[in-house]
Amino acid sequence: AVHEGQVVSAQELTVLLQPLFTQSSRNLVLFLQDRLSIDDFTYFSESYGNKNPFQNQVNKLLINFLQEILQTSPSSLVLPAVDSKATRYLLSALQESGDWKLTNVTNLNVSQLEVNPSDPNLLVVQLQPLASDLKEISTLEAIAENDKIIGRVTTDLQEQGINFSVIYTAMRPSRISRRTDVMSELRRQLMAAEEEDSLSYPPLNVTTGNVSCILFYASNFSLKANSSVLIDLTNATFLAANVDVSASECSDSNTTLSLKYTKPVNGINSLEIRFLMTSKFYEVSARKWFTLDSVEIVQDGDKFAKFNVSGISAPAEYSFHCQLVGTSNHYPARLIPSNEAKNWDIFISELQIQGFSIVNNQFSYASDCTGFFTSGIWMGLVTSIILLWILTYGIHMIMQLTTNSRFDDPKGPALSVPQTE
């Protein structure tokens, strides 16, 4: 039992999940999403009526359960949450809890999987990330698509007569509800508690010997091929570590981060992504600066795509951080496609990268892509200047007003003013 507003630790979560490890049929399906909150289930199911994205049996049961709790609660309710550290290492904790046969479901069809019900099976289904542009309709469509995936996988397993348990969770919450009327800093979200100013998981570390030469982090690292095939590389890069970085190169002037993936999705046998960085000395600033010059994609060893990079640079001893990086025109740091790159779209959230001057295997101070004078600040300054000019002009006009030295008395003779005055 957990009380209202409790944040469950990693150790407490292991205890809560213990029945899954001891039951006779140890088949576990882990649906892993990048962002999700309990509020998403109640909000999208009630706000969109016929367009309710939750149609599979698993999500319907969860929604009914949540609605029953909310309706029977005598007062405002803050549901328990799970510490983000627990969800961050959930997959690793599950693997350590028993001798699981780990299977990453990438083609979203398990009908051809050889599942032995007598052995513990752990199926990991990486759901597509929510829209990086944070548009509500795009988020609704992504959740609806993930709902179909969950329904398709669970139905296939049921048709095979396999008994299984399901965990549906995310790496971090999609929305945070702060309730000042209950108690300070309580949140309601699915399997995560927000941690400000901290990484959700360790960055990717490329070393030469025992020295780190490249650090790379992103909360969402996804690609889309031909505007249809979504490739989410977040889990493979940072959590499951199913990435080969042996082709990466480091030097004082040129650094290349090479990420190689084997069968990231059905239809692609190999995929390599390269981040090419250079460090140069500039006499104007009297210091070295590093720039991310280009990003390259090599599919199946021969299909090559190149992106020129705009707006990613920092002093050589710093790291670079940007909230959104990709091919969209609305992102502050853009990847500009050339040649065959027009067939690819890249979405990177919370990018932080450093290829030079790494100390103690940690990111240095980050130079952010958002400058001090943002568009909002410029709009405020221009508006303030215009209003100040109007005020100054009005005061100047008032100060120029003068009064007559003589006044006409209506009861007396008419006032005569000589023209010489």
C-alpha positions in Angstrom: 0.0 0.0 0.0 1.2 3.5 -0.8 -0.2 6.8 0.4 -1.4 9.8 -1.5 1.5 11.8 -3.1 4.1 9.2 -2.1 7.2 9.0 -4.4 8.2 5.4 -4.7 11.9 4.7 -4.6 13.7 2.2 -6.8 14.0 -0.3 -3.9 10.2 0.0 -3.1 9.4 -0.4 -6.8 11.4 -3.7 -6.8 9.3 -4.9 -3.9 6.0 -3.9 -5.7 7.1 -5.8 -8.8 8.2 -8.9 -6.9 5.0 -10.9 -7.7 5.9 -10.6 -11.4 9.1 -12.4 -10.7 7.7 -15.2 -8.6 4.5 -16.2 -10.5 4.4 -19.5 -12.4 4.2 -17.9 -15.9 7.1 -15.4 -16.1 6.4 -13.6 -19.3 6.7 -9.9 -19.1 6.1 -7.2 -21.8 7.6 -3.8 -21.2 6.1 -1.0 -23.3 8.6 1.9 -23.0 7.8 5.4 -24.2 9.9 8.6 -24.0 7.2 10.8 -22.2 4.0 9.9 -20.5 1.9 11.0 -17.5 -1.2 9.6 -15.8 -2.8 13.0 -16.7 -2.5 12.0 -20.3 -5.0 9.1 -19.8 -7.7 11.2 -18.2 -7.1 14.4 -20.3 -7.1 12.8 -23.8 -9.8 10.3 -23.0 -12.2 13.0 -21.8 -11.3 16.0 -24.0 -11.5 14.4 -27.4 -14.7 12.3 -27.1 -14.9 10.2 -30.3 -11.3 10.7 -30.9 -10.3 9.0 -27.7 -6.8 7.6 -28.6 -7.0 4.8 -26.0 -8.9 1.9 -27.5 -7.0 -1.3 -26.6 -8.1 -3.3 -23.6 -5.0 -2.6 -21.4 -5.5 1.2 -21.6 -9.3 1.0 -21.2 -8.9 -0.9 -17.9 -6.3 1.6 -16.7 -8.6 4.6 -17.6 -11.6 2.9 -15.9 -9.5 2.3 -12.8 -8.3 5.9 -12.6 -11.8 7.3 -13.2 -13.2 5.1 -10.4 -10.5 6.3 -8.0 -11.0 10.0 -8.9 -14.8 9.7 -8.6 -14.8 7.9 -5.2 -12.1 10.2 -3.7 -13.7 12.5 -1.1 -11.3 15.3 -1.8 -8.6 16.5 -4.2 -6.3 13.6 -5.1 -2.6 13.4 -5.8 -1.7 10.0 -7.0 1.5 8.3 -6.0 4.5 8.5 -8.4 7.7 6.6 -8.9 11.1 8.2 -8.7 12.5 8.8 -12.1 15.7 7.1 -11.0 13.7 3.9 -10.7 12.2 4.1 -14.2 15.6 5.3 -15.6 17.1 1.9 -14.8 14.0 -0.2 -14.9 15.2 -2.3 -17.8 18.5 -3.0 -16.1 16.7 -3.8 -12.8 14.4 -6.3 -14.6 17.4 -8.0 -16.3 19.2 -8.4 -13.0 16.1 -9.7 -11.2 16.2 -13.0 -13.1 17.5 -15.0 -16.0 15.3 -13.4 -18.5 15.4 -14.1 -22.2 15.5 -10.5 -23.5 13.8 -9.8 -26.9 13.6 -6.4 -28.4 10.5 -6.2 -30.5 11.3 -3.9 -33.4 8.9 -5.0 -36.2 5.9 -4.7 -34.0 4.7 -8.2 -34.8 5.5 -11.1 -32.4 3.7 -13.8 -34.3 7.0 -15.3 -35.5 8.7 -15.0 -32.1 9.7 -18.3 -30.5 8.4 -17.8 -27.0 8.9 -20.7 -24.6 6.3 -20.2 -21.8 8.3 -22.3 -19.4 11.3 -19.9 -19.5 11.2 -16.3 -18.3 10.8 -14.0 -21.3 11.2 -10.3 -21.3 9.8 -8.5 -24.4 10.8 -4.9 -24.7 8.7 -2.8 -27.1 10.1 0.7 -27.7 7.1 2.9 -28.6 7.4 5.8 -30.9 8.2 9.1 -29.2 5.7 11.9 -28.8 5.9 14.8 -31.2 9.0 17.0 -30.5 7.1 20.1 -31.6 4.9 19.7 -28.5 1.7 20.3 -30.6 -1.3 18.8 -28.9 -2.8 17.2 -32.0 0.6 15.6 -32.9 0.8 14.3 -29.4 -2.7 12.9 -29.7 -1.8 11.1 -32.9 1.4 9.7 -31.4 -0.4 8.3 -28.4 -3.1 6.8 -30.6 -0.5 5.1 -32.7 1.2 3.7 -29.6 -2.2 2.5 -28.4 -2.6 0.5 -31.6 0.9 -1.0 -31.1 0.1 -2.1 -27.6 -3.2 -3.6 -28.8 -1.5 -5.4 -31.7 1.3 -6.9 -29.5 -1.0 -8.1 -26.7 -3.5 -9.6 -29.1 -0.8 -11.6 -30.9 0.4 -13.0 -27.6 -3.1 -13.9 -26.5 -3.7 -15.7 -29.8 -0.6 -17.8 -29.1 -2.1 -18.8 -25.7 0.7 -17.1 -23.8 0.1 -15.8 -20.3 1.9 -12.5 -19.7 2.1 -9.4 -17.6 2.4 -5.8 -18.9 4.4 -2.8 -17.7 3.6 0.5 -19.5 5.9 3.3 -18.5 8.0 6.1 -19.7 11.4 7.7 -19.1 10.0 11.0 -17.9 6.6 12.7 -17.5 5.0 14.6 -20.3 3.2 17.0 -18.0 3.6 18.0 -14.3 0.7 18.9 -12.1 1.8 21.0 -9.1 -0.8 21.2 -6.4 -0.2 23.9 -3.8 -3.4 23.2 -1.9 -2.4 19.7 -0.9 1.3 19.8 -0.1 4.4 21.3 -1.5 6.1 19.8 -4.6 3.6 16.9 -5.1 3.2 15.6 -8.6 0.9 13.2 -10.4 2.5 11.4 -13.3 3.1 7.9 -14.6 6.2 6.1 -13.3 8.3 9.2 -13.0 9.0 12.2 -10.7 10.4 15.3 -12.4 14.0 16.0 -11.5 15.1 19.5 -12.5 18.5 20.2 -13.8 19.6 16.6 -14.0 20.1 14.1 -16.8 17.6 11.3 -17.1 20.4 8.8 -17.7 24.2 8.9 -18.1 25.5 10.4 -21.4 27.2 8.2 -24.0 30.9 8.2 -23.2 33.5 7.5 -26.0 37.0 6.9 -24.6 40.5 6.5 -25.9 42.2 4.3 -23.4 41.0 5.6 -20.1 40.4 9.1 -21.2 37.0 10.4 -22.3 37.1 12.3 -25.6 33.4 12.5 -26.6 30.3 13.0 -24.5 26.8 12.8 -26.1 23.4 13.1 -24.5 19.8 13.5 -25.7 16.4 12.9 -24.1 15.0 12.0 -27.5 17.0 10.8 -30.4 14.8 9.8 -33.4 14.9 9.6 -37.1 12.2 9.3 -39.8 12.9 7.8 -43.2 10.8 8.7 -46.2 8.3 10.5 -43.9 6.9 7.1 -42.8 9.4 4.8 -41.0 10.2 6.1 -37.5 13.5 5.0 -35.9 13.8 5.7 -32.2 17.4 5.4 -31.2 17.1 6.7 -27.6 16.9 3.4 -25.8 19.6 1.7 -28.0 22.0 4.6 -27.5 21.7 5.4 -23.8 19.9 2.6 -22.0 20.4 -0.7 -23.7 23.7 0.4 -25.2 23.1 -1.5 -28.4 25.4 0.9 -30.3 28.9 0.5 -31.7 31.1 3.6 -31.2 34.4 1.9 -32.2 34.7 3.9 -35.4 34.7 7.2 -33.5 37.9 9.3 -33.9 39.3 11.9 -31.5 42.1 14.5 -32.0 42.9 18.1 -30.9 41.4 19.5 -34.1 39.0 17.0 -35.5 36.5 14.7 -33.7 34.0 12.2 -35.2 31.3 10.5 -33.2 30.2 7.4 -35.0 27.1 5.6 -33.9 26.5 2.2 -35.6 23.2 0.3 -35.1 22.4 -3.3 -36.3 18.8 -3.7 -37.5 17.3 -0.7 -35.7 14.0 -1.3 -37.5 12.6 -3.9 -39.9 13.9 -3.3 -43.4 17.2 -1.6 -42.3 20.1 -4.0 -41.6 22.6 -1.4 -40.5 22.6 2.3 -39.8 25.5 4.6 -39.0 25.2 8.2 -37.8 28.3 10.4 -37.7 28.7 13.8 -36.0 31.7 15.6 -37.4 33.2 18.3 -35.2 36.3 20.6 -35.6 38.2 22.9 -33.3 39.9 26.0 -34.6 41.6 29.0 -33.1 40.0 32.4 -34.0 42.2 35.5 -33.6 39.2 37.9 -33.1 38.2 36.1 -29.9 41.7 35.0 -29.1 40.4 31.5 -28.2 39.6 28.1 -29.7 36.0 27.3 -30.7 34.5 24.0 -31.7 31.7 23.6 -34.3 29.6 20.7 -35.3 30.1 20.9 -39.1 27.9 18.2 -40.4 25.9 15.1 -39.6 26.0 12.0 -41.9 23.8 9.0 -42.2 24.9 5.8 -43.8 22.2 3.2 -44.4 23.2 -0.5 -45.1 26.7 0.7 -46.0 26.0 2.5 -49.2 23.0 4.9 -48.9 24.6 8.2 -47.8 22.9 11.3 -46.5 24.6 14.5 -45.3 23.3 17.4 -43.3 25.0 20.7 -42.9 24.7 22.2 -39.5 23.6 25.8 -38.6 24.1 27.3 -35.2 26.0 24.7 -33.2 29.3 26.1 -31.9 30.9 26.9 -28.5 34.2 27.6 -27.0 36.4 24.5 -27.2 36.5 24.0 -23.5 32.7 24.1 -23.2 30.0 21.7 -24.2 27.0 22.7 -26.4 23.4 22.4 -25.3 20.1 23.0 -27.2 16.6 22.0 -26.4 15.6 21.1 -29.9 17.9 20.2 -32.8 16.7 18.7 -36.1 15.5 19.3 -39.6 12.5 21.4 -38.7 12.6 25.1 -39.6 11.2 25.9 -36.2 14.2 24.5 -34.3 16.8 26.9 -33.0 19.6 24.7 -34.2 19.0 23.3 -37.7 20.3 20.3 -39.7 20.0 21.4 -43.3 19.7 18.4 -45.7 21.6 18.0 -48.9 21.5 15.3 -51.6 19.7 12.2 -50.4 19.3 13.7 -46.9 16.0 15.1 -48.0 14.5 11.6 -47.4 15.4 11.8 -43.7 14.1 13.8 -40.8 16.0 14.1 -37.5 14.5 15.0 -34.1 16.8 15.5 -31.1 15.6 16.9 -27.8 17.8 18.3 -25.0 21.0 17.7 -27.1 24.3 18.1 -25.2 27.5 17.3 -26.9 31.2 17.8 -26.2 34.1 16.6 -28.3 37.1 18.5 -26.8 38.6 19.3 -23.5 36.6 16.9 -21.4 37.6 16.9 -17.7 36.7 14.1 -15.1 34.4 12.4 -17.6 31.8 15.1 -17.2 30.3 17.8 -19.4 31.9 21.2 -19.1 29.8 24.4 -18.7 27.2 24.4 -21.5 26.9 27.1 -24.2 23.2 27.1 -25.0 21.7 27.7 -28.4 19.2 30.2 -27.0 20.9 33.6 -26.8 20.3 36.1 -24.0 18.2 38.3 -26.3 15.4 36.0 -27.2 12.5 37.0 -29.5 10.4 37.8 -26.4 13.0 40.1 -24.9 13.4 41.9 -28.2 9.6 42.4 -28.5 9.5 43.7 -25.0 12.4 46.1 -25.6 11.0 47.5 -28.9 7.6 48.0 -27.3 9.1 49.7 -24.3 11.1 52.0 -26.5 8.0 53.0 -28.5 6.0 53.7 -25.4 8.9 55.7 -23.9 9.2 57.8 -27.1 5.4 58.5 -27.0 5.7 59.6 -23.3 8.7 61.8 -24.0 7.0 63.5 -26.9 3.9 64.1 -24.8 5.8 65.6 -21.9 7.8 67.8 -24.4 4.5 69.1 -26.0 3.0 69.9 -22.6 6.1 71.8 -21.6 5.7 74.0 -24.7 2.3 75.1 -23.8 2.0 78.9 -22.8 -0.8 81.0 -21.3 -1.9 84.5 -22.3 -0.5 87.4 -20.4 -3.9 89.3 -20.7 -7.4 88.2 -20.5 -10.6 89.8 -21.9 -13.2 90.9 -19.4 -16.7 90.3 -20.8 -18.3 93.0 -18.6 -15.8 95.7 -19.6 -14.6 97.2 -22.8 -13.0 94.9 -25.4 -9.4 94.2 -25.0 -7.2 95.7 -27.6 -3.8 94.2 -28.2 -1.5 96.1 -30.5 0.0 94.1 -33.3 3.5 95.1 -32.1 3.0 92.9 -29.1 
